[in-house]
């Protein structure tokens, strides 16, 4: 009877197995070149791997965190093996279209710090109408992939949050054009493509996936207080159709980032993502007092990012999750 009990316990634990590990102990030097196998992210040895980390906010508004001290803090203090760098393209205050060299330098500083500190880095084209700037996107990713495509740290995110654009008629052709430019320089590194409805309609991409290129993942964004079981159901259906999904942006609050923390829904999302071995990145490394989704308390400098005493309620919760 004792043997049977132990056997059942082992079987039960395997059925409910959650892949999650402390991301601090899962760096690039351990996992190396990533690839996609089926709907899973795998390392250089073909073993399933999970990335967990933090996203910076728009480069035009939060440049004070686009530097090495922040990257080091995100890795060690926030227990991360990935950082996301959102390149602001076009805003009322400027962006890459008006200051390409200045904005690109911010991204490059984060890339080089990520390489130095042994974590992965997502280079994100951060806008909602990227199809209107295809030429600029192709040029930017051509530059980045030529310079850094030989490093296994690099992950490309070609379109942050499409809105109402058609997946098959607009978004898929856009992604394929950018992917073609990247693959001319970098045949291997992961490329994450944005999906419709602010990167929520992964089901549309699953119905008509990109098949001409390998190592493609599809982005999912959620805010736990707004996007609940219905989006987990949509995501699971897309996974079951065979596409791999990477959560490049999630928040512990409602979509407007205001209080309170949606703790129970956030826990449900963490369990769901771990059970399906999905990678996820929390939004965001800012010290904005009015936004409960911000990780840092007001006034936090780059040198204090993710240090004890500088984390908000949301930040503390996310760091504990990154350790599990």
N, C-alpha and C positions, 0 to 999 in steps of 0.2 A: 504493500500500500504506500509505503514511504517513497519507493522508487517511482510509483505512478504519480504521486503528488509532485515530486521534483520534476518529472518529465512534463507534466501538464504546466507547471510553472515556467519551465524553459520555453515550451511551445507558446505559451501565452505571452511571454515577454518578447519573443521573436515576432509574433503577429503584430504587437503594438509598438514595435521598435521605432524609436525616434532617432534620427541620424545625428542630431545636434551635438556638437563638441565645443569646448572653449576655443573660439576662433583665434585667440592670441597664439595658441600652440599649433596652428595650422597654416603656416606661412608659405610663401612662394617656394622657398628653398626645400620645403618638404614635398610639395605637390607638383611643382614645375609646370610644364605645358598643359593647359587645360584643353579639353575637347568635349564634344557632345556625343553621347552614345544613346540612341533611342531618345527618350525624353529626360535623360539624366546628364548632369555635369560630372565629368570624370577627370582624374589627374593623369600624369604622364604614365602611370602604371596601369591605367584602365580602371582604377578604383573610384567609386563614387565619392564626391567631395562636396562640401557645402561652404559657401562664403557667407559671412555675416559681418556687417560693418555699418558705416555711417556715410551720409551724403552731406557734402557742403551745400550751401544755398547759392542763388544766382551770383555769378562772378562779378557782375556790375555793381551789386549792392553789398556784398560781403567779402571784398578782396582781402581784408585783414586776416582771413583764415586760409588763404591760398598760399601756404608756405610750409617749410619743413617742420617747425615746432607743432603746427596743427596736425600734420600727418603722424608725427611721432606720438602725439597725445592720443589721437584716434586709435592707433595701434595698441599702445601700452595701457592707456587709461580706460579706453572704451572697448578693449579686448576685441579688436577687429582684425580681419585679414583682407579687408577690401575697403577702399574709400572711393567715393564718387565725386567727380568734379564737373558740375554743370556750367557749361559755357553759355552765357547769356548772349543771344543773337541780336535781338532788336527790342528795345524798350524805350520808354519816354526819356530815360536817362542815358541812353546809348547802349553799346554792346559791340559784339564782334563786327557787325556790318559797318560801324562808324569808327572803330578803333581795333582793327584786326591784330596788329602787333601787340598792343598793350594787353588785350584780352587773351590772346594766345599765350603770352608769357606767363600769365597766371596759371593756365592749364599746364604748361611745361614745368613750372616750378613744382606743382603737385605731382606730376608724373615722375620727375627726377627724385623727389623725396620718397615717393612710394617705392621706386626701385631700390633706393639706398636702404630703406627700412624694411624691405622684404615683404611687402604686401601687394595685392592686386589693386589696380586703379581703373575705374570706369570713366572713360572720356565721353561726356554726354553733350550732344547738340541740343541745347535746352530751349525749345520753343514749341509753339502749337501750329505753325504754318510752314514747316520746313520745306514742303513741296514747292513753295514759291521762291525758295533760296537754294534750289538744287545745285546750281553751279558753284555757289560758295561752299556748300556742304561737301561736295566732291573735292574741291580744292583743299579745304581744311583737313579732311580725313586722309587725303593723299599726302599732305605734308607730315601729319602725325605718324602715319603708317610707314613712310619712308625712313623717318628718324628713329622710331621706337618699335617698329614691328618685329624686330628681332628679339625683343624682350618678352618673356612669358607673362610678365606682370600686366600687360596691356589688354584691356577689354574696351570695345567700341560700342557706344550706344548712339545709334544714328538719328533718332528722332524721339525727343522726350515724351510729349503728350499730344498726339493727334486728337482732334475733336470729332467733327462729324464727317470727315473725309471717308470716301469709300476705300475699303481695304484692297479689293482686287483691282479697281480702276486707277487709284491714286497712290495709295501708300505702298503697296507691294512693288510697283514699278519704281517709285522713289528709292525704296530700300535697295532694290537690286542694282540701281545705278551707283549708289554709294558703296555698296558691297563690292561691286566690280572694281572700283578705284582702290579700295583697301586691299583686295586680294591680289592686285597687281604687285603690291609691295610686301604683303603679309599673308601668306597662304594658310595660316593656322589659327591665329588667336581668335577668341570668342567675339562674335558680333551679336549685340542685342538690338532687336528692332521694335519700335513702338507700335502699339496696337490702337484701334479706334476707341473713341469715347474716353479720352484721357487715360489711355493704356489700361482699359478694363475689358474691352471686348475681345478677349483672347480666343473666344469661340469662332469669331469671324476669320481670324488668322489660321486657326486649326482646320477650318473647312477648305482653305486654299493656301497651304503653306508654301514657303520658298523652298524649292527643290533643286535648284541649279548650283547651290553652294552648301558646303558643310560647315559645321560648328556655329550654327545659328540658334539663338534663343529668342524668346518673345517676352516683351516686358509686361509686367502687371504692376499697377499702382493701386493702393487702397489706403483709406483712413478708417480705422476700426469703428469709429462711432457712426459712420455713414454707410460704409460698405460691409455688409454683414453676410449671413449665410447664403444669400442668393448669389453673391459673387464667388464665394467658395465653391458653390455648386457649379457655376459656370467654369471656374478654373479647373475643377476636377474633371469635368467633361472634356475640356481641351487637352488636359494631360492624357486622358484615356484615348484620345485620338492620335496621340503620339508626339505632340510637340513639347519641347522643353520650355519652361517658364522661369524667368528670373524676376524677382520683385525688386526693381531698382529704386523704388520709393514707397515707403509706408509710414503712416503716422499712428500714434496711439490715441488720437482725438477724432473729432469730426473733421470733415474735409476743409472747413474754414480755420482749423487749427486752434480754435478757442476751447477753453475749459468746458467740461471736466475731462479727465482722462477716462477713456472707455476701457477700463481694465479687463472686464470679463471678455469682451469681444476681442481685445488685443491678445489675451491668452488663447482664445479659440484659434485665432489666426496663427500664432506661434506654433501651437500643436499641429495644426493643419500643414503648415509649411515644413515642419520637422518630419512629420510622418511621410510626406511626399518628397523629402530631400530637396526642397527648394531653397535657393540662396535668397538672402534678403538684406536690404540696406535701409536704415532708418533715416527719415528726413525730419530735422536737419541740424547741422552744426551752426547754430546761431544763438545770440543772446537776446532775442527779441522778447521783451517783457509781456507783450500783449498776446503772444502765441504760446499756448500750453504745449505744443508739439516741439518747441525749441529745446535743445539738449542742454544749453548752457544758461547759467544765471546771468542777469544783466551786468555788463561791464567786464565780462571774462575776456582776457587777452589770449592771443595764440599760445603763449607760453603756459597757460593754465588750462588749456582745452582738456576736458575729461579727467581733470584731477579732482580728488576728493574735496568736497566743499564748493565745487563750481558746477555741479550737475543739478538740473531741475528734477522734479518728480518724474517726468517722462524719461529724462536722461538716466536716472538711477535704475528705472525699470528695464530700459533697453540694455544697459551695461550688464545687468544681472542675467538677462536672457543671452547675451553674447558669450557669457561664461559657461553656459550649460552645454 
